[in-house]
């Protein structure tokens, strides 16, 4: 399948949402969203898409596929499966998990003390997250050729953190494979994997995905209701209400 055909698969299962008021993970607002969760119930389609990604890394001696939890775990399993089938050797599928830095404890205290947080603005910001590889999966990383996979690259933050966590354990990153590159992300944006492959590069297939900071959002200015079914709309409204 070419890129337009893959994009049509996304559209057919309702994974491309337009003309809505979305809050993205980055905190920015926009009108469109790539809902990868709409793809996963269709296991044959998911398998077919993951096989395309796997074939891009057949010659990279991949030994382990790792993904950020939770949604991308599906991808790590399918892509590892297809690499195993294609190469005739076992390729493992694992995942990394979010963890919050110790400073987040202070943030949660301050969150409950709104007056204090108002006086010390930097304490009112959400804690920065990073990724850790645990559950015994860390023993599969050191000295191995690792393929990182993710669903949608908007800022590339999750993929970058997983790449760094993998390298910290001695893993050799051979590439990054994703369903969709929504933000025009380059290898330099995600800690320089040797290869970056996306099934769909949104900016190249004429899907408009503008994003604005909250203060500059024209949808907010027009009081367009925020979509709470996808993205971070529900959490955003909860914070505003609080």
RAVEN-V324315 format. One record per residue. RES is the residue in one small letter. PHI is phi in radians with two decimals (* if undefined). Layout:
RES & PHI
RES & PHI
This chain:
x & *
x & -1.54
x & -1.11
x & -1.14
x & -1.18
x & -1.16
x & -1.04
x & -1.15
x & -1.05
x & -0.99
x & -1.15
x & -1.10
x & -1.71
x & 1.39
x & -1.45
x & -1.82
x & -1.94
x & -2.24
x & 0.96
x & -2.34
x & -1.97
x & -1.88
x & -1.86
x & -1.52
x & -1.00
x & -1.19
x & 1.71
x & -1.35
x & -1.96
x & -2.81
x & -1.84
x & -2.40
x & -2.66
x & -1.78
x & -1.66
x & -1.11
x & -1.14
x & -1.29
x & -1.47
x & -1.04
x & -1.09
x & -1.61
x & -1.12
x & -1.17
x & -1.12
x & -1.06
x & -1.06
x & -1.08
x & -1.15
x & -1.19
x & -1.13
x & -1.09
x & -1.11
x & -0.99
x & -1.11
x & -1.27
x & -2.12
x & -1.07
x & -1.60
x & -1.82
x & 0.93
x & -1.12
x & -1.91
x & -2.47
x & -1.90
x & -2.25
x & -2.38
x & -1.32
x & -1.29
x & -1.93
x & -1.00
x & -1.33
x & -1.01
x & -0.98
x & -1.17
x & -1.09
x & -1.20
x & -1.16
x & -1.19
x & -1.10
x & -1.05
x & -1.20
x & -1.11
x & -1.10
x & -1.16
x & -1.28
x & -1.55
x & 1.37
x & -2.33
x & -1.26
x & -2.00
x & -1.53
x & -2.11
x & -2.34
x & -2.60
x & -1.90
x & -2.15
x & -1.25
x & -2.48
x & -1.89
x & -1.17
x & -0.96
x & -1.10
x & -1.14
x & -1.03
x & -1.11
x & -1.08
x & -1.14
x & -1.11
x & -1.23
x & -1.07
x & -1.36
x & -1.95
x & -1.04
x & -1.13
x & -1.11
x & -1.12
x & -1.15
x & -1.43
x & -2.18
x & -0.96
x & -1.12
x & -1.43
x & -1.56
x & -1.50
x & -1.09
x & -1.17
x & -1.32
x & -1.76
x & -2.42
x & -2.02
x & -2.20
x & -1.96
x & -2.33
x & 1.03
x & 1.51
x & -1.22
x & -1.05
x & -1.25
x & -1.61
x & -1.68
x & -1.00
x & 1.30
x & -1.79
x & -1.46
x & -2.02
x & -1.81
x & -1.62
x & -2.24
x & -2.61
x & -1.52
x & -2.14
x & -1.63
x & -1.79
x & -1.79
x & 1.45
x & -1.06
x & -1.14
x & -1.07
x & -1.08
x & -1.18
x & -1.20
x & -1.06
x & -1.16
x & -1.12
x & -1.18
x & -1.13
x & -1.09
x & -1.65
x & 1.59
x & -1.39
x & -1.70
x & -1.30
x & -1.81
x & 3.01
x & -2.30
x & -2.07
x & -2.41
x & -1.21
x & -2.54
x & -1.73
x & -1.45
x & -1.84
x & 1.14
x & -1.23
x & -1.90
x & -0.93
x & -1.12
x & -1.32
x & -2.19
x & 1.17
x & 1.01
x & -1.15
x & -1.05
x & -2.51
x & -2.19
x & -2.19
x & -2.18
x & -1.06
x & -2.31
x & -1.87
x & -0.97
x & -1.18
x & -1.75
x & -2.14
x & 1.07
x & -1.84
x & -1.45
x & -2.26
x & -1.18
x & -2.46
x & -2.28
x & -1.15
x & -0.92
x & -1.14
x & -1.87
x & -1.28
x & -1.18
x & -1.24
x & -1.11
x & -1.07
x & -1.67
x & 1.00
x & -1.26
x & -1.01
x & -1.48
x & -1.25
x & -1.78
x & -1.51
x & -2.36
x & 1.17
x & -1.94
x & -1.07
x & -1.11
x & -1.15
x & -1.06
x & -1.15
x & -1.12
x & -1.14
x & -1.12
x & -1.17
x & -1.30
